[in-house]
Amino acid sequence: MLLFIIRTTNKNILNRFINNYYKDHKDQVINKNYYKKVLFGTEFIKEKENNKLNNFINNIIEFRFSNKLEWSVYASNDIEIEQYKDLLELSKKYKVNYVFITIKPSNKKDLIRYNKTQIDFMNEAKNNTNCELIEVDEQYNVIEYIH
């Protein structure tokens, strides 16, 4: 089993990546922004609502893991590794390898936020044998690969 975790700072870049690479497999993609709209009617939610949403998504992913689905995709524009903690714990619990696909933004404001957090994802990949990291630019050229 394998979990792809796609992260970027911009939802439009995230959606474009999903449409480019998973358009024929959208049933495998758990897009956090999509569930924000479905469950709360908006993409702008408070922390309490975000916690409920994360629990809901984690239950979906755990269900997929327990049913041994070959692969899943989680897509989010959460930028801090702490926001993925429960997801990583589930991956470890079910012995699921995971790959961070991080899309480096070109926008200066987003790039500053992204760069502050990218090192944590790189360290996760360096220190965990079940984790890989692929960093790409907005044109999907590989910048960094850690295994």
N, C-alpha and C positions, 0 to 999 in steps of 0.2 A: 504494500500500500504506500501511496505517496500523496503528500499534501503540498501543493504549490501555494505560497503566500505572496500575493502581489501587493506591493505597497508603493504609494507615491503621494505627493502632497496635493495633487490636483485631480478632482473627480473626472474632468473631461479627458485627461491623459489616461486615467485608469479605464474609463469606458472604451476609449479608442483601442487600448491594448486588448481588452477582453473581446471586442468585436473583431479585431484582426486575428487573434490567435485561438479564440474559443467560440467563434460564431456557430460552429456546428455542434458544440458541446455545452451550450449555455445551461443545460440541466445539471452540469457538474460544478457550476460556478455559484458560490455563495457570495454575493456582492452586498456588502454592508450598506452602501448608499441606497440600493434597491429596497432593502428591508426597512430602512428608515422611512422611506416614502410609503411602503405598504402598511406598516404597523402604526406609524405616527402621522402620516399625511404630509410630512415635511422632512427635509434633510437636516434641519436645524433643531436639534433636540438637547434637552438639559442632561446633566450628568446622571441624574436618577433614571431617566429614560434610556440613556446610553447603557447603563448597567443592565437594565432589563433586556435591551436589545442584545448585548453581548451574551447574556445567559441563554437567550433564545437561539442565537447563532451557535453557541457552544453545544447546545443540545442537538441541533441539526448535525453538526460535525461529529459529535460523539455517536449519534445514531448511524451515520455513514461508516465510521470506523468500526463499530461493533458488528455491522453487517459486511465488513471486509470488502467494501467497494474499492476497486483497484486504485482510483485516484480521485482527488477533489481539488477544487481551487477556491481559495478564500481571497477576496479582493477588498481592499480598504485604503482609505487615505489617512488612516491613523499613522502618525509618524514615529511615535516612541515605542520602543520594544516592550515597555511595561504594559502597553495596551494589548499586547499579544500573549501575555503571560499564561492565561488560562488555556489558550489554544496550544501553546507549546507544551504545557503539562499534559494535555490530552494526547498530543502526538507521542510524547514519551510513554505515557500509560499504555497506549495501544501499540507501541513500538512501530510507529509510522514515521518514515523518513520525511523530512520537509525541506523545501527549497524556497528561500526568499528570492523573489524577483523584485528588485528595487529599481524604480524608474527615476533616474536623476533628472530633476527639472532644469530648464534653462532660465526661467524667470528668476531674477536676483533675489527677490524677497523669499520665494519658495526654496531657493537653493540654500540660503542661510539656515533656514529651519531644517532642511533635509540634512545638510552637512553636520549639524550639531548632533543628530541622532544616528547617522549611518554607522558610526564606529561601533555602537552597541550591537547592531545586526552583524557586522563583520566579526566581532568578537564571538558572538553566538556560533557563527559558522566555523570559526577557527577552533573553538573549544568543545564542540559537540560533533561526534562522528556521524550522527544521524541528520546533520544539517549541512546544507550547501547554500551559497549565496551567489546570485548572478546579478550584477549591477549593469544596467543598460542606460543609454541616453534616450531621449524622446524619439529617436529614429530607430531604436532597438539595437544599436550597435553595442556589443559587449565592452564594458569598461573594465570590469573586475570579475574574476571568478574565484571563489574560495570553496575548497572541498576538504 
